[in-house]
């Protein structure tokens, strides 16, 4: 269980792959967008 092991977290980090033991964290990468507040200009 090291850098050559495809099923371990260390091995997936060294290979750059994702899976069960190293899931992609998509919620951290995306920033939630806020809608602009209406200014009230008529």
N, C-alpha and C positions, 0 to 999 in steps of 0.2 A: 504494500500500500504506500505508494510514493508518487513521484511525478510521472512515472510510466503507466500507472494504473488508470485505465479509462473510466472506471466507475467511481473513483474517489474524488473528493472536492479538489485536492491538490493536483491530481492528474488533469481534471477538467480545466483548471486555471492555467496550467502549463500548455495545454493544447488549444485553449481558447474556445471550448465548446460548452454548451449548456445542457442541463438535464434535470433529473429528479434531485440529485444531490447538490446541484448548482443551478437553481432556477434564475430566470431573468427577473430583475426587479424593475418593472416598468413604471411603478408608481413613484419611485425616487427620481427617475430621469426626467419625467414630465412635470412642468410647473403648472399648477392650476391657473387658468386664465380668469381674470375678473372682468365682468362687463363694465364698461364705462358708465359712470353715474350721469343721469340727465342733468344738464346745466340749467334748464328752464328758459333758454333763449327762445323767444317767440317771434 
